[in-house]
Amino acid sequence: MITVILLLFPVLACLLTLAFPPAKAKYAALTFSVVELLLVGYAWINALPTGEYQFLADIPWVSSLGISFKLGMDGISLMMVLLTALLVPLVVLSTFQREIRKPAIFYALILFMQAGLTGVFVALDAFLFYIAWEAALIPIYFIAALWGGENRVKATFKFLIYTIAGSFFMLVGIIYLYLQTPGSHTFDITAFYALNLDYQQQVWVFFAFFIAFAIKMPLFPFHTWQPDTYAAAPTAGTMLLAAIMLKMGIYGVIRWILPVVPAAVFNWADVIITLAVTGIIYASVIAFRQKDIKRLIAYSSIAHVGLIAAGLFTLNEQAMQGAMIQMLNHGINVLGLFFIVDIVFNRTGTYDRAALGGIVHQAPVLAVCFMIVLLGSVALPLTNGFVGEFLLLSGIFSYSVLFAVLAGLTVIFSSVYMFRLYKDSMLGISNDITSGFRDIRGSERIVLFVVAGLVILIGVYPAPLLSLTEHSVSLLLDQVNAKLVNFQMLSDNLLP
């Protein structure tokens, strides 16, 4: 029942927020999002460490087509729901000192997007998963198109074309798997997991799903929509995209590709990891050359997600655990970085790194928070980023030393361009633009103090988060390996 509440409460909150007067809408949205976080906390406390789906709800929807309203959470799902519920209140709070046009609609769209994201992470019916996937895209499109900055129309149209194309391929894959289920066809995830597809079938299904998920991550070379959309969207929209929405693609790989078509994953892993590593190097080099600090963070995000993607396709338990906690850590860090960029822009009117400098003298609290979040982003030991990246690189190293060395460049490159960004913006002598810079206060302090606290807390004590996903990751990989063994045995028996 708790899973149904987690899904439907943001929908109700969305509708209620529309009824509030403009001056009160942000407080209503914050209250509703905090309530959702408390509900997720309740689910976390009551979750059993078994790795199985819990808090199940299975309500017939369109029985004649095998569609049901089936929801549930294992540790992997719960981690993603926790990420969503944790960051949405921070996104809402980050807007409190900004002038928002039509605030009731703006905050209602954020809450509706939270419902869509939660649906993606708890759906155990493929048709319901697809509906939630599309529902999560609608509000972010309007947030970017209506409240975005310069070139927002062009950027959001490009984003829409990419996502629609990817969703079409995924829908084809879902329908194909549905038709392969025996007897009365069903969209139930357990029926998809039970399918024994031949290799050619697995390859086609793999690419049908992978294109949609690769666009959403985004993975090189499907990434070109991302920097433009991040730059054009309002900061709250950019936070939602970078911190939460791109995790839909990573989660989709874990939930709907690895257990369903493991043979295709196994045989195409080197190609996908090569793309991921290429994206790491490519995005890092571009980030190093960026003068626009918002675009710099956008390309940095591509590089960090590339490392997560590379870890997933090793089918290594250590790397998978690293990917799970790094999804949470990346969301926290990138939200903090984009918020800091927003603060700098609103005080100076520029994203140009070269035009800044000396902010530390006027805003020491902001400078300290920036440094803490930056250290988490570059994976300094005892920060949250170190935990995930260490596990990811260890798992990739077990798979391939060469891939591990190349993937490890993300740590080196990110240190170079992030510390350079800090030096150019925070240190040095103040100029005409930064001499009157005001330090963070009120809601800005709350957001950055929470983010900085999480960077340190997770870095020092990651055990609760690792234990949350440990059994589910282990069970998932056992299922994948068992299907790989059965597939190999079947292939051997078919040989002449």
N, C-alpha and C positions, 0 to 999 in steps of 0.2 A: 504493500500500500504506500510506503514511503516513496517509492520510485514514481508512482503516479502523481503524488503530491509535488515532488520535485519538478516534474515535467509541466504540470498544469498550473502550479502557483505563479510562475512568471507570466503565463498567459493572462491569468486573472489580474495580476499586478499591472500588466500592460494596459488593460482596459480601465482599471481604476485610476491609473495615472492620468489618462486622458480627461478624466472628470475633474481633476484638480485645477485650481486657478494657476496661471503662469508662475506666480511668485512662489507657489508651494510645490510645484511639480518635482523639483530636484530633491526636496526633502522626502517626498513620498517615494520617489524612485530609490533613494538611498535606504530608506526604512525597509522597503520590500526586498531589496537585494541583500540586506543584512539578515532578514528573516530567512531567506533562502540559504544563506551561508550557515545559519544555525541549524537548519534542517539537514544540511549535508553533514555537519558536525555530528548530529545525532546518528545519522546512518553510519558514519565512520566508527563511532564508539560502539555501535551494536553489530558491526560486521564481524563475521567469524573468519579466522585465518585458514580457510580451506581451499581457496582458489576457485571454488565453484560459483556459479551465479546465485545471487541471493536477492532478497526483496522482490521476488518474481511477481508479475501480474500478467495474466494471459486472458484477454477478453476477446471473444469472437467479434470480428469487424465486418468483413465481407466473406462469409464462410464459403460461398459458392466458388470463390477464386482462391481460397486458401490464405486469405489475409487476416491477420489477427493483430490486436493491440497488445503485443507482447513486449514487456519491459523487464529489465533485470540488470544487476550490477555485480561484476566480480571486482577484484582489486584494481585491474586495469581501468575499467569503466569508472570506478569510484575516484581514482586519481584524476581523471579528466573532468569529472563533475566537480571535484574539489577545486581544481584549477579555475574552472569557470566561475564557481560561486565565490571564490576568494578574490578574483580580480575585478569582477563587475562592480562591486561597491567602490573599489579604488578608482575605476574609470569614471563612475558617477561623481565621486567626491572631487576628482581632478578638475571638473568643470565648474565648481562652485564659484570661483572668482573670474569666470568668463561670462561674457554677455552672449546668451544663446537665444536665437530667434525661435519663436514657437516652441518653448521649452517642453510643454506637455507632450507634443508629438515626438520631439527629439528623445526624451527619456522613455517614452512608451516604446519606441523602436529599439532602444537598447535592451529593454526587458523582453521584448518579443524575440530579439536575437538570442538572448540567454535561453529562452525556451527552446528555440531551434537547436542551439548547440547542445543543450542537455539531452534533447531527443536523439541527436546523432550518437551520443555516448551511451545511452541506455537502451536503444532499440535492439530487440532480438528478432525482429521481423524485417526482412530486406526491403519490403515495400514501405514500411513505416520509416526505416532508415533513410530511404530515398526522399520521402516527404519531408522529414526533418532536415535533411541535407539542403534541399531547395528552400525550405522555410528560413534557414539561417542566413541564406544569401540575400533575401529580399530586403530586410531592414538595413543591412550594411550598404547596399546599393543606394538606397534613398538617403542614408546618413551622409555618404560621400558626395552624392549628386546635389543635394539640397544645402548642405552646410559646409561643403568643401571650399577650397581656395581656387586659385588660378588653374586653368586647364582641367577643371574637375569633370566637365562633360566628356571630353575626349578620353580622359583616364578611366572614368567609370564605365564608359561604353566598351573600352578595350577589356576591362575586367569582366564585364557582363558576357562578352563574346567568348572569352576564354572559359569562363565557368559553365556557360550553357553547353559549349562543345564538350567539355569534360563530362558533364552530367549526362549528356546523351549517350556517350560510350558506356558509362556505368550502368545506365538504364538498360541498354542492350545486354550487357553482361548479366544483370539481375534476371531479366526475362529468360535468358538462355538457361541459367541455372534452375530457375523455376520449372522450366519445361523438362529438365532432366530428373526432377524428383519423381520417385515412383508413385504409382496409384493416383490418388487425388492430389494434384499438384499443390505445393505449399511454398510460402516464402520464409518459413521458419529457419532460423540460422542453424539449428541442429540437423535439419534435413540437408542443408548445403554442406555442412561438415561431413556428413555421412556419404556424400557422393564419391564414387570412384571413377573419375574422369580419365580418359586416356591422355597421353602427353600432348597431342595436338589440340585437344579440347582445352586442356589446362593453359596452354600458351595463349590461345585466343581470349579466354576469360581473364587471364592475367593482365594482358594489355588493355582490355576493355576497362577494367577497374583501375589499373595503374595510371593510365593517362589522366583520369579524373583526380586521383589522389596526388599525382606528381604536380599537376597544375596548382592544386590547393596548397602544397607545402611552402613555397614552390621549389621544385627541383630543376636544376639546369638540364636542358635548355627551355624548360616551360616557365621560366621565371620572369619574362620580360614585362608582364603586366604589373609586377609587384612594386618596383621603385616609383613608377608614375602614380599608381593608386595611393601608395603610402604618402607621397608628397602632396597630392591633391586633396586627400581626405582631411577632415578636421582631426585634431589630435586624438580625441576620444575614439573616432572611427579607426584611426591608425593603430591605437592601442588594442582595440578589439580584433582587428585583422592580424596583427603581428603576435600578440600575446596569447590569443585563444583560437581564432579561426583557422590559422594554418595548421594547428594540431589536429584538425579534422582529417587532413590528408594522412598524417602519420598514424593516427588511430585507425583509419580505414585500412591501411596496409596491415596493421596488426590483427584487426578483427575479421576482415573480409578477404584478404589475400593469402596470408601465410597458412592458415589452417585449411583453406579450400583448394588451393592449387600449389601445394608445396614442391612438386616436381618442377614446375615451371620456375618457381622462385629459385630453387637450387641451381638450375641450369643457366638462368639469366642473372644470377647474383653478381658475377664479376662485371657484367655490363652496367648494371644499376649502380654498383659501388664506384665504378669508374666515372659515371656521370656525377655522382655525389661528390667525389673528390675533385673533379674538374670544377664543379660549382664552388667548392670551398676556395680553391686557388683563384678562380676567375673573379668571384665576388670580393675576395679580400684585396686583390690588386686594384679593383675599381674603387673600393672603399678607401684605400690608401690615397687615391688621387682625387677624391671628392672634396670640394670646397663647401658644398651645401651639407650642413651637419645633419639634417633630417634624412637626406639620401644616404649619407654615410652610415647611419644606423640601420637603414633599410637593407643596404648591401651586407652589412655585418650580420643581419638576421639570416640572409640567404646562406652565408658561410656556416653559421652555427647549425642551421637546420640540415645542411648537407652532411654534417658529421653525424647527426642523429639518424638520418636515412641510411648512411653507410653502415652504422652499427646494426640496424634492423636486419639488413640482408645478409649478415654473417650467420644468422640463425644460432647465435651464441648467447647463452643465458646471461653472462656477465654484461655483454653489450646491450641486451634487451633491457636489463634492469637499469643500465645507464641511460638508455633512451627514455624510459619511463620517468625517471626523476629529473632528467634534463629537460623534458617537455615542460614540467612545472617550473624549473629554475629559469629556463629561457623566457617563459611567460612573465615571471616576476621581474627579471632583469631588463627585458626589452620595454616593458611598461614603464619602469623607472627611467630608462634612458630617454624614451620619447617624451615623457612628462618634463624632464629637465630641459630637453630641446624646446618644448613649448614655452616653458618659463622664460628661457633666454630670449626666444623670439618675441614674446609679448612685452618684455622689458626693453628690448633693443630694436625691434622691427626688422631684424635680419637673420637669415640662416647662414650667412657667409662667415666661415671660420676665420678668414683673414681679417675681418672687420672687428673681431672681438679681442679680448685680452684684459687681464687685471681684475676680473670679476671677483676673485677671492678676497680682495681688499674691501669690497663693498658688501659681499654676501658670503661670509665664511661658513655659515651653516649649510647653504646650498653646495658650496665647494666640498665640504666634508661628505655630504650625502652622495654627491656625484662620484667622489673617489671610491666610496664603499661599493656603489652599484657597478662602477667601472671594474673594480677588482673582482667582483663576482662574474662579470662578463668575460674577463680574460682568464678566469679559472685559477685564481690564486688559492693555494692551500688554505683551508679553514674558511673558505667562502662557498656558497652553494654551487657555483659553476664547476668547482674542482671535482666535486663528488661525481657528477654525471659524466664529465669529460674524461676523468680517469677511468671509470668503468667502461665507457665507450671505446677509448683507445686501447685498453687492455683486451677487450673482446675482439676488436679489429686486429690487434697484434697476433692473437691466437689464430685468426683466419689467414692473415697475410702480413708479413713484415713490411713489404713495400707499401701496401695500402695504409698501414698504420703510420708509417713515416710521412706519407703524403697528407693523410688526414690530420696528423699532428701539426701541420703547418698552420691550421686555423688558430692554434694557441699562440704561435709566434707572430703571425700576421696581425691578429686582433690586438695583441699587446702593442705592436708598433703604431697602428692607426688610432687606437683608443687613447694611448698616452699622449700621442701627438695632438689629438683633439683636445685633451685636457690642458695640455701646455698652452695651446693657442687661445683657448677660450677663458681659462681660469687664471693662468699665471701671467707674469709680465707686468707691464705698466698699463694702467687704465687709460682709455682714450675718451674722446667726446661722446661716443656711443655708450660706453660702459661706466663712465664716472658717476652717473646718477643711478646706477643699478640698485634696486631694492632687494633686500634679502627675503627669503621665503617666510611666509607667515600663515597662520590659520590653517585652512584645509590643505594648503600646499605642504606644510610641515607634517600634517598627519599622514598624507599619502607617502611622502618620501621617508618618513621615520618608520612606517610600517614596512616599506620595501627594503630599506637598509637593514632593519631588524631581521627580516626573513632571510636576507643574504647571509647574515652572520649566523643566525640560529640554525638554518639548514646545513650550512657548512660545518658547524661544530657538532651538530647532533642530527644526522640524516636518518637514523635507525627507524623511527616510526614510519617514514615514507617508504623506505626500502622494504620494510616488513609488510606494508600495505599491498604491494604488488608482487612480492616474492613468490608466493604460492601460485598465483594466477599465471605469472610468466612461466614458471616451471611446468605447470599443467599444459599450457598452450604449446610449449616446445615439445613436450612428450607427445601430444597429439600430432604435431607436425612430423616429428621423427618416426612415429609409428606408421603414418601414412606413407612416408618416404620408403620405409622398409617394405611395406606391403606392395607399393608400386614397383619397387625393384624386383621383388620376388615374382610378381605377376609378369613383368617384362622378361625376366629370365625364362619363365615357363613358356612364353610365346616365341622364344627364339627357336629357329629350326635346328 
